[in-house]
Amino acid sequence: MANEGKLQNQQVMILPEGAQRILGRDAQRTNIAVGYAVAQAIKSTLGPRGMDKMLVDDMGDIVITNDGATILQEMNIEHPAGKMIVEIAKTQDQEVGDGTTSAVVLAGELLKKSLELLDQNIHASTIITGYKAAAERSQKLLLEIGENVSVKDIALLEKIAAIAMGSKTTGVGTQKNVLAKLVVSAVSQVSETKDGKLTIDKDFIKIEKKQGGDVMQTSIINGVLIDKEIVHPGMPRKLENARIALVDAALEIEKTETDARISITSPDQMTAFLEQEEKMLKDMVEKVAASGCNVLFCQKGIDDVAQHYLSKKGILAARRVKKSDMEKLVRATGARITTTLEDLSDKDLGKAGVVEERKVAGEHMVFVEKCKEPKSVTIFVRGGTQHVVDEADRAIVDAIGAVSSAVEIGKYVTGGGSTEMQLAMTLRKFAIEVGGREQLAITAFAEALEVIPRTLAESCGMDAIDTLVELRSKHEKMGKALGVDVYSAKIGDMKANSVIEPLKVKKQAIQSASEVVEMILRIDDIIAGRGKPRMPPGGPGGMGGGMDMD
């Protein structure tokens, strides 16, 4: 044993000067403490009665939100274990769009329970095996208790969207039912069936936000909203039955990159040169007009002379339109993007009922509306202040994610902590079947799941212990849909109260949380190197003579 100690000391000496090393149980405790602290930081934001967080960055910019992913992103967490917890929120946000807080809170509780097991001298590998078995069992149970939903079940999808937005009470709360209708309409419009499978590309639901007005003025546009203005004052401001050309080519004279000299020795030559340039631009406009279009969206620039000729032809034009907006215009209008004007023809044009420039909040924007069966739509978000607009935007993103997930998986479960209680009850029975030390880990997993109903109960002023005891006894007798009704601060039937969530939200949260906890528990050695000293300005012979300036 003495020799082993000497060897370990020798091992530390090979690390760079200033490096830190934490071994064994201390490493596990440190990582668990950090992960749990991150989860506790956002725990109070869970549910419709959750509290908001105010985050102020180095520049003094303020963010007020209770969106888990946004809070963790703004917190700039440095510790590696903390960053791993933040990754859960990112994954949940990208995959599902909702349930970020639930996933992180669950991970935090699993870490807390694992520390209690470690203190009972249960090996980390045993805990990991138990957690893995519990997570797999939970995934199967979710599929069993989930109920079917399809893109045609509009009323059910609206309830799912409303619940996803429910926690964003700042500026949204009372209007969530109106916004839910807009979200479901947008998702159903962009959904497509490929090879017998329904797919929804959320990128084709554009969200444009502008401060001013009221959240109730948020609207859905059956087409695309382009945040650009019409290039020339002589162009029409509104066109009906628009024929739209999308061009990824500049309507201007290309300037050569190489050095070139043009020798002009007389005013006549100068005039001829300018006339030739003007003729080239006029020819470009003629090619555009020959296609039969009356609206032009150009991804690159449009010369002032070309703008003049376009306005004389009665063509409405916008320039430097973003590539993403061009792609959305393709889906909405049926147009095709052409890269050269020579290829532009009648077949490449798209159609829209109305193209109009309007002034919104002091800025000109082009509305491409009334498209026939558009596969790309825009939700135009309004709100009294920038903070309200931003929170409404986050709520709509969450709702789009929730509705898309529900439709793609085709199943939903009840919310309010009812699903977690049902899983916990079944996992306790499963633990007895498994036996051995793993059953302690499975039981701990079941107890960790109960953090969701417990936190919801705390957020609305209910006694957490009494609520859990009552829920456990009633779930045994009265069924799986009983959960915490946060609005009336009592236990209620979540299905009857229309508190429903996509199955994918729960599935992804349990999967991500258990995986990251298993990864953290496997770590028994933390080596933090100081890194190489940075070279000062001027190199070895420069300022500071090559000394470490840190």
Beta strands, then each sheet from edge to edge (+ up, - down):
strand 1: 20-23
strand 2: 53-56
strand 3: 62-65
strand 4: 147-148
strand 5: 192-194
strand 6: 197-199
strand 7: 205-211
strand 8: 219-221
strand 9: 224-226
strand 10: 238-247
strand 11: 295-298
strand 12: 316-318
strand 13: 337-338
strand 14: 350-360
strand 15: 363-369
strand 16: 377-383
strand 17: 411-414
strand 18: 482-485
strand 19: 490-493
strand 20: 500-502
strand 21: 525-528
sheet 1: 1+ 21-
sheet 2: 2+ 3-
sheet 3: 4+ 17- 20+
sheet 4: 5+ 6-
sheet 5: 7+ 16+ 8-
sheet 6: 9+ 15- 14+ 10- 11- 12-
sheet 7: 9+ 15- 14+ 10- 13-
sheet 8: 18+ 19-
end
